[in-house]
Amino acid sequence: MEILASSDEAAAHADRWQALEIQCSDANAAFQGWSWCSPWMSLYCDDSTCKPHICLIHKHGELVALLPLMVEKIGGLRVLTILGDPHTQIANALTKSGVDCVAGLRLALLEHLPLADVVKLSPVVEGSALAFAIGADRLEPDPSEYMSLVTWRSTDTIDDYMGGISKNRRKDFRQKYRRLEQLGRVKFSRCRPSDQHFKGLIDQAIGLKREWLVRNGMVSVGLSKDHTRDFLSRLESNGSGFCPELDVLTVGEKLVAVTINLVGHHIEGGSIRHCYLSAYDEAYANASPGTLSHQLSIQATIEDGDRGYNFLGHPTHFKAMWANKYVALLRYQKANTLKGKLWLEVWSNRTRPMIKTAASKLKSTSQGRALAKVLLRGKSG
Protein backbone atom coordinates (compact mmCIF):
# COMPACT_ATOMS: atom_id res chain seq x y z
CA MET A 1 0.00 0.00 0.00
CA GLU A 2 1.08 3.53 -0.78
CA ILE A 3 -0.35 6.77 0.63
CA LEU A 4 -0.47 10.09 -1.21
CA ALA A 5 -0.79 12.91 1.31
CA SER A 6 -0.68 16.03 -0.89
CA SER A 7 -1.96 17.29 -4.23
CA ASP A 8 1.63 17.37 -5.55
CA GLU A 9 2.12 13.69 -4.69
CA ALA A 10 -1.21 12.88 -6.36
CA ALA A 11 -0.22 14.83 -9.49
CA ALA A 12 2.96 12.75 -9.76
CA HIS A 13 0.73 9.66 -10.07
CA ALA A 14 -1.89 11.19 -12.39
CA ASP A 15 -1.00 8.91 -15.31
CA ARG A 16 -1.33 5.77 -13.18
CA TRP A 17 -4.57 7.08 -11.68
CA GLN A 18 -6.09 7.64 -15.12
CA ALA A 19 -4.80 4.31 -16.43
CA LEU A 20 -6.67 2.57 -13.60
CA GLU A 21 -9.84 4.44 -14.56
CA ILE A 22 -9.68 2.92 -18.04
CA GLN A 23 -9.58 -0.55 -16.49
CA CYS A 24 -12.09 0.19 -13.71
CA SER A 25 -14.86 -2.35 -13.12
CA ASP A 26 -17.38 0.10 -11.63
CA ALA A 27 -18.98 2.94 -13.59
CA ASN A 28 -20.26 4.40 -10.32
CA ALA A 29 -16.68 5.31 -9.38
CA ALA A 30 -16.80 8.35 -11.68
CA PHE A 31 -16.51 10.70 -8.68
CA GLN A 32 -13.20 9.03 -7.84
CA GLY A 33 -11.77 9.90 -11.26
CA TRP A 34 -8.81 12.23 -11.72
CA SER A 35 -10.89 14.87 -13.53
CA TRP A 36 -13.09 15.25 -10.43
CA CYS A 37 -10.51 14.81 -7.65
CA SER A 38 -7.70 16.93 -9.09
CA PRO A 39 -9.48 20.33 -9.11
CA TRP A 40 -10.90 19.57 -5.68
CA MET A 41 -7.43 19.02 -4.25
CA SER A 42 -6.03 22.12 -5.93
CA LEU A 43 -8.69 24.32 -4.32
CA TYR A 44 -9.50 22.78 -0.98
CA CYS A 45 -6.60 20.60 0.16
CA ASP A 46 -3.05 21.09 1.43
CA ASP A 47 -4.01 23.77 3.92
CA SER A 48 -4.40 23.47 7.69
CA THR A 49 -7.99 22.22 7.52
CA CYS A 50 -7.99 19.57 4.77
CA LYS A 51 -5.42 17.04 3.63
CA PRO A 52 -5.67 14.37 0.91
CA HIS A 53 -5.27 10.78 2.05
CA ILE A 54 -5.24 8.66 -1.10
CA CYS A 55 -4.67 4.94 -0.69
CA LEU A 56 -2.99 3.15 -3.62
CA ILE A 57 -3.28 -0.63 -3.39
CA HIS A 58 -0.86 -2.83 -5.33
CA LYS A 59 -0.88 -6.52 -6.09
CA HIS A 60 2.33 -8.10 -7.40
CA GLY A 61 3.64 -4.59 -8.06
CA GLU A 62 0.59 -3.53 -10.11
CA LEU A 63 -1.84 -0.78 -9.08
CA VAL A 64 -5.21 -2.52 -8.72
CA ALA A 65 -7.23 -0.15 -6.49
CA LEU A 66 -7.33 3.49 -5.46
CA LEU A 67 -9.37 4.88 -2.56
CA PRO A 68 -9.35 8.72 -2.45
CA LEU A 69 -9.99 9.97 1.08
CA MET A 70 -9.27 13.20 2.92
CA VAL A 71 -8.80 14.26 6.53
CA GLU A 72 -10.69 17.42 7.49
CA LYS A 73 -10.18 19.41 10.67
CA ILE A 74 -13.51 20.67 11.97
CA GLY A 75 -13.17 22.67 15.16
CA GLY A 76 -10.11 20.70 16.20
CA LEU A 77 -11.74 17.40 15.26
CA ARG A 78 -10.17 15.16 12.61
CA VAL A 79 -12.75 13.67 10.23
CA LEU A 80 -11.76 11.05 7.64
CA THR A 81 -14.16 11.14 4.71
CA ILE A 82 -14.36 10.66 0.96
CA LEU A 83 -12.34 13.16 -1.09
CA GLY A 84 -14.59 15.93 -2.41
CA ASP A 85 -17.28 15.83 0.25
CA PRO A 86 -19.91 17.40 0.17
CA HIS A 87 -19.82 17.68 -3.64
CA THR A 88 -18.85 14.04 -4.21
CA GLN A 89 -22.12 12.16 -4.70
CA ILE A 90 -20.84 8.57 -4.34
CA ALA A 91 -18.19 7.23 -1.96
CA ASN A 92 -16.39 4.55 -3.93
CA ALA A 93 -13.01 3.16 -5.00
CA LEU A 94 -11.40 2.62 -8.38
CA THR A 95 -10.84 -1.12 -8.78
CA LYS A 96 -9.27 -2.96 -11.70
CA SER A 97 -11.63 -5.22 -13.60
CA GLY A 98 -11.04 -8.92 -13.00
CA VAL A 99 -9.11 -8.39 -9.75
CA ASP A 100 -10.61 -9.04 -6.30
CA CYS A 101 -9.69 -5.85 -4.45
CA VAL A 102 -11.91 -6.28 -1.38
CA ALA A 103 -9.14 -7.55 0.90
CA GLY A 104 -6.85 -4.68 -0.12
CA LEU A 105 -9.54 -2.06 0.49
CA ARG A 106 -10.34 -3.63 3.86
CA LEU A 107 -6.67 -3.45 4.80
CA ALA A 108 -6.53 0.21 3.79
CA LEU A 109 -9.52 0.99 5.97
CA LEU A 110 -8.25 -0.95 8.98
CA GLU A 111 -4.84 0.69 8.86
CA HIS A 112 -5.97 4.25 8.30
CA LEU A 113 -9.27 4.66 10.14
CA PRO A 114 -7.44 5.43 13.43
CA LEU A 115 -5.95 8.56 11.79
CA ALA A 116 -9.12 10.47 12.66
CA ASP A 117 -11.49 11.08 15.55
CA VAL A 118 -14.40 10.26 13.24
CA VAL A 119 -14.76 8.24 10.04
CA LYS A 120 -17.68 9.09 7.71
CA LEU A 121 -18.00 7.40 4.33
CA SER A 122 -21.21 8.25 2.54
CA PRO A 123 -23.06 7.40 0.37
CA VAL A 124 -21.66 3.94 -0.40
CA VAL A 125 -23.32 1.96 -3.21
CA GLU A 126 -24.72 -1.38 -2.12
CA GLY A 127 -22.83 -4.21 -3.82
CA SER A 128 -19.71 -2.13 -4.55
CA ALA A 129 -16.23 -3.34 -3.66
CA LEU A 130 -16.02 -0.64 -0.98
CA ALA A 131 -19.30 -1.83 0.58
CA PHE A 132 -17.98 -5.39 0.74
CA ALA A 133 -14.71 -4.16 2.23
CA ILE A 134 -16.50 -2.27 5.00
CA GLY A 135 -18.86 -5.18 5.71
CA ALA A 136 -22.66 -5.33 5.78
CA ASP A 137 -22.75 -5.38 9.59
CA ARG A 138 -20.98 -1.99 9.75
CA LEU A 139 -23.12 -0.23 7.16
CA GLU A 140 -26.42 1.52 7.76
CA PRO A 141 -28.97 3.20 5.44
CA ASP A 142 -27.77 6.55 4.12
CA PRO A 143 -30.03 9.64 4.38
CA SER A 144 -29.92 9.90 0.58
CA GLU A 145 -31.65 6.46 0.54
CA TYR A 146 -31.05 5.10 -2.97
CA MET A 147 -29.98 5.93 -6.51
CA SER A 148 -32.68 6.29 -9.15
CA LEU A 149 -31.55 4.99 -12.55
CA VAL A 150 -32.96 4.82 -16.05
CA THR A 151 -31.58 1.73 -17.78
CA TRP A 152 -32.15 -0.09 -21.06
CA ARG A 153 -30.92 -3.12 -22.94
CA SER A 154 -27.74 -2.70 -24.94
CA THR A 155 -29.71 -3.48 -28.11
CA ASP A 156 -32.40 -0.85 -27.51
CA THR A 157 -32.87 2.06 -29.89
CA ILE A 158 -34.46 5.43 -29.15
CA ASP A 159 -37.71 4.16 -30.68
CA ASP A 160 -37.59 1.14 -28.36
CA TYR A 161 -37.16 3.39 -25.36
CA MET A 162 -39.90 5.84 -26.38
CA GLY A 163 -42.21 2.92 -27.09
CA GLY A 164 -41.63 1.63 -23.58
CA ILE A 165 -42.81 4.77 -21.77
CA SER A 166 -46.47 5.57 -21.27
CA LYS A 167 -48.59 7.12 -24.00
CA ASN A 168 -49.33 10.11 -21.75
CA ARG A 169 -45.63 10.78 -21.20
CA ARG A 170 -44.93 10.68 -24.95
CA LYS A 171 -47.82 13.05 -25.56
CA ASP A 172 -46.68 15.37 -22.75
CA PHE A 173 -43.14 15.42 -24.15
CA ARG A 174 -44.32 16.38 -27.65
CA GLN A 175 -46.63 19.11 -26.32
CA LYS A 176 -43.91 20.72 -24.21
CA TYR A 177 -41.40 20.50 -27.04
CA ARG A 178 -43.85 22.28 -29.39
CA ARG A 179 -44.36 24.95 -26.74
CA LEU A 180 -40.66 25.73 -26.83
CA GLU A 181 -40.58 25.61 -30.64
CA GLN A 182 -43.12 28.41 -30.71
CA LEU A 183 -40.51 30.62 -29.04
CA GLY A 184 -37.67 29.86 -31.42
CA ARG A 185 -35.37 27.15 -32.75
CA VAL A 186 -34.90 24.42 -30.13
CA LYS A 187 -31.42 22.93 -29.90
CA PHE A 188 -30.04 20.22 -27.60
CA SER A 189 -26.25 19.93 -27.45
CA ARG A 190 -23.42 18.68 -25.27
CA CYS A 191 -20.43 20.63 -24.06
CA ARG A 192 -17.08 19.37 -22.74
CA PRO A 193 -14.42 21.29 -20.77
CA SER A 194 -12.42 21.91 -23.95
CA ASP A 195 -15.32 24.01 -25.32
CA GLN A 196 -14.85 27.76 -24.92
CA HIS A 197 -18.37 28.12 -23.46
CA PHE A 198 -17.88 25.51 -20.71
CA LYS A 199 -16.96 27.85 -17.84
CA GLY A 200 -19.69 30.35 -18.72
CA LEU A 201 -22.30 27.59 -18.77
CA ILE A 202 -21.08 26.34 -15.39
CA ASP A 203 -21.64 29.85 -13.99
CA GLN A 204 -25.15 29.96 -15.46
CA ALA A 205 -26.02 26.50 -14.14
CA ILE A 206 -24.97 27.42 -10.59
CA GLY A 207 -26.80 30.74 -10.75
CA LEU A 208 -30.03 29.18 -11.99
CA LYS A 209 -29.85 26.39 -9.41
CA ARG A 210 -29.29 28.81 -6.55
CA GLU A 211 -32.31 30.83 -7.69
CA TRP A 212 -34.38 27.64 -7.74
CA LEU A 213 -33.26 26.74 -4.21
CA VAL A 214 -34.29 30.17 -2.94
CA ARG A 215 -37.70 29.93 -4.64
CA ASN A 216 -38.34 26.53 -3.08
CA GLY A 217 -37.01 27.33 0.39
CA MET A 218 -34.23 24.75 0.18
CA VAL A 219 -30.59 24.59 1.26
CA SER A 220 -27.66 22.96 -0.58
CA VAL A 221 -24.54 22.36 1.48
CA GLY A 222 -22.47 21.90 -1.67
CA LEU A 223 -23.65 25.06 -3.43
CA SER A 224 -23.21 27.06 -0.22
CA LYS A 225 -19.53 26.12 -0.09
CA ASP A 226 -17.00 28.78 -1.10
CA HIS A 227 -15.28 28.45 -4.49
CA THR A 228 -17.95 26.14 -5.94
CA ARG A 229 -17.75 27.92 -9.29
CA ASP A 230 -13.96 27.66 -9.33
CA PHE A 231 -14.10 23.95 -8.56
CA LEU A 232 -16.67 23.01 -11.20
CA SER A 233 -15.17 25.27 -13.88
CA ARG A 234 -11.79 23.54 -13.40
CA LEU A 235 -13.19 20.11 -14.28
CA GLU A 236 -11.29 18.68 -17.24
CA SER A 237 -11.69 15.79 -19.64
CA ASN A 238 -9.14 13.02 -19.92
CA GLY A 239 -8.82 9.85 -21.96
CA SER A 240 -10.18 7.61 -19.24
CA GLY A 241 -13.87 8.14 -19.92
CA PHE A 242 -14.49 9.41 -16.38
CA CYS A 243 -15.18 12.98 -17.38
CA PRO A 244 -17.62 15.92 -17.00
CA GLU A 245 -20.03 16.89 -19.73
CA LEU A 246 -22.84 19.43 -19.93
CA ASP A 247 -26.28 18.94 -21.47
CA VAL A 248 -27.46 22.24 -22.92
CA LEU A 249 -30.96 23.13 -24.12
CA THR A 250 -31.41 26.44 -25.92
CA VAL A 251 -34.21 28.29 -27.69
CA GLY A 252 -32.77 30.59 -30.29
CA GLU A 253 -29.68 31.98 -28.57
CA LYS A 254 -31.21 31.73 -25.08
CA LEU A 255 -30.18 29.07 -22.55
CA VAL A 256 -33.28 27.49 -21.02
CA ALA A 257 -31.85 24.42 -19.24
CA VAL A 258 -28.42 23.02 -18.40
CA THR A 259 -27.25 19.86 -16.64
CA ILE A 260 -23.79 19.11 -15.24
CA ASN A 261 -23.10 15.41 -15.72
CA LEU A 262 -20.24 13.16 -14.73
CA VAL A 263 -19.81 10.28 -17.16
CA GLY A 264 -18.73 6.98 -15.63
CA HIS A 265 -16.88 4.68 -17.99
CA HIS A 266 -17.34 0.90 -17.82
CA ILE A 267 -14.70 -1.44 -19.19
CA GLU A 268 -17.30 -3.91 -20.49
CA GLY A 269 -18.72 -1.25 -22.80
CA GLY A 270 -20.91 1.78 -22.43
CA SER A 271 -21.08 4.42 -19.72
CA ILE A 272 -23.46 5.72 -17.09
CA ARG A 273 -24.28 9.42 -17.13
CA HIS A 274 -24.53 10.73 -13.56
CA CYS A 275 -26.76 13.80 -13.28
CA TYR A 276 -24.86 15.92 -10.74
CA LEU A 277 -26.80 19.19 -11.09
CA SER A 278 -29.62 20.36 -13.33
CA ALA A 279 -31.16 23.82 -13.63
CA TYR A 280 -33.55 25.74 -15.83
CA ASP A 281 -34.69 29.29 -16.52
CA GLU A 282 -37.91 30.00 -14.60
CA ALA A 283 -39.13 32.19 -17.48
CA TYR A 284 -39.68 29.00 -19.51
CA ALA A 285 -41.18 26.93 -16.67
CA ASN A 286 -44.51 26.34 -18.42
CA ALA A 287 -42.69 24.22 -21.03
CA SER A 288 -40.79 22.21 -18.36
CA PRO A 289 -37.38 22.72 -20.01
CA GLY A 290 -35.61 20.71 -17.31
CA THR A 291 -37.80 17.68 -18.02
CA LEU A 292 -37.29 18.07 -21.77
CA SER A 293 -33.52 18.30 -21.31
CA HIS A 294 -33.44 15.05 -19.29
CA GLN A 295 -35.56 13.31 -21.91
CA LEU A 296 -33.34 14.48 -24.77
CA SER A 297 -30.22 13.53 -22.79
CA ILE A 298 -31.49 9.99 -22.24
CA GLN A 299 -32.21 9.66 -25.95
CA ALA A 300 -28.75 10.93 -26.85
CA THR A 301 -27.19 8.58 -24.30
CA ILE A 302 -28.95 5.62 -25.90
CA GLU A 303 -27.76 6.79 -29.31
CA ASP A 304 -24.18 6.91 -27.98
CA GLY A 305 -24.43 3.24 -26.99
CA ASP A 306 -24.19 3.92 -23.27
CA ARG A 307 -25.86 1.92 -20.52
CA GLY A 308 -27.81 4.19 -18.25
CA TYR A 309 -28.75 7.56 -16.77
CA ASN A 310 -28.31 8.04 -13.03
CA PHE A 311 -30.34 10.63 -11.09
CA LEU A 312 -28.21 9.77 -8.02
CA GLY A 313 -29.60 9.84 -4.48
CA HIS A 314 -32.37 11.65 -2.62
CA PRO A 315 -35.41 10.16 -4.39
CA THR A 316 -38.22 12.50 -5.43
CA HIS A 317 -41.54 12.11 -7.21
CA PHE A 318 -39.90 13.51 -10.34
CA LYS A 319 -37.15 10.86 -10.28
CA ALA A 320 -39.69 8.11 -9.59
CA MET A 321 -41.51 9.03 -12.81
CA TRP A 322 -38.37 8.19 -14.79
CA ALA A 323 -36.46 5.48 -12.98
CA ASN A 324 -36.82 1.75 -13.59
CA LYS A 325 -33.98 0.62 -11.31
CA TYR A 326 -33.05 1.48 -7.75
CA VAL A 327 -29.82 0.78 -5.87
CA ALA A 328 -29.55 1.23 -2.10
CA LEU A 329 -27.11 3.80 -0.72
CA LEU A 330 -25.43 3.12 2.62
CA ARG A 331 -23.07 4.88 5.01
CA TYR A 332 -20.28 3.98 7.40
CA GLN A 333 -19.74 6.00 10.56
CA LYS A 334 -17.28 5.28 13.33
CA ALA A 335 -15.96 7.32 16.24
CA ASN A 336 -12.42 6.51 17.34
CA THR A 337 -12.29 8.94 20.29
CA LEU A 338 -14.68 10.28 22.91
CA LYS A 339 -14.84 13.75 21.35
CA GLY A 340 -15.44 12.05 18.01
CA LYS A 341 -18.36 10.14 19.47
CA LEU A 342 -19.87 13.31 20.91
CA TRP A 343 -19.46 15.16 17.59
CA LEU A 344 -20.99 12.30 15.61
CA GLU A 345 -23.97 11.70 17.87
CA VAL A 346 -24.75 15.24 19.01
CA TRP A 347 -23.73 17.48 16.09
CA SER A 348 -23.57 15.47 12.87
CA ASN A 349 -26.56 13.16 13.34
CA ARG A 350 -28.85 15.42 15.39
CA THR A 351 -28.11 19.13 15.62
CA ARG A 352 -26.89 19.71 12.05
CA PRO A 353 -29.97 18.10 10.38
CA MET A 354 -32.21 20.18 12.68
CA ILE A 355 -30.40 23.39 11.67
CA LYS A 356 -30.73 22.50 7.99
CA THR A 357 -34.47 21.84 8.43
CA ALA A 358 -34.91 25.13 10.28
CA ALA A 359 -32.98 26.99 7.56
CA SER A 360 -35.23 25.45 4.89
CA LYS A 361 -38.34 26.54 6.81
CA LEU A 362 -36.95 30.06 7.17
CA LYS A 363 -36.26 30.24 3.45
CA SER A 364 -39.88 29.29 2.73
CA THR A 365 -41.00 32.61 4.26
CA SER A 366 -40.86 35.87 2.33
CA GLN A 367 -38.35 37.34 4.80
CA GLY A 368 -36.20 34.22 4.57
CA ARG A 369 -36.20 34.26 0.76
CA ALA A 370 -35.11 37.91 0.75
CA LEU A 371 -32.29 37.13 3.19
CA ALA A 372 -31.18 34.11 1.15
CA LYS A 373 -30.99 36.21 -2.02
CA VAL A 374 -28.71 38.70 -0.29
CA LEU A 375 -26.49 35.93 1.10
CA LEU A 376 -26.23 34.11 -2.21
CA ARG A 377 -25.43 37.32 -4.06
CA GLY A 378 -22.47 37.81 -1.74
CA LYS A 379 -21.04 34.29 -2.20
CA SER A 380 -17.47 34.34 -3.45
CA GLY A 381 -17.84 30.80 -4.84
Buried (B, 14 or more C-beta within 10 A) or exposed (E): EEBBBBBEBBBEBEEBBBBBBBBBBBBBBBBBBBBBBBBBBBBBBBEEEBBBBBBBBEBEEEBBBBBBBBBBBBEEBBBBBBBBBBBBBBBBBBBBEEBEBBEBBBBBBEEBBEBBBBBBBBBBBBEBBBBBBBEEEBBEEBEBBBBBBBEBEEEEEBEEBBEEBEEEBEEBBEEBBEBBEEBEEBEBEBBBBEBEEBBEBBEBBBEBBBBBBBBEBBBBEBBBBEBBBBBBBBBBBBEBBBBBBBBBBBBEEEBBBBBBBBBBBBBEEBBBBBBBBBBBBEEBEEBBBBBBBBBBBBBBBBEEEBBBBBBBBBBEEEBEEBBEEBBBBBBBBBBBBEBBBBBBEEBBEEEEEEEBEEBBEBBEEEEBBEBBBEEBEEBEB
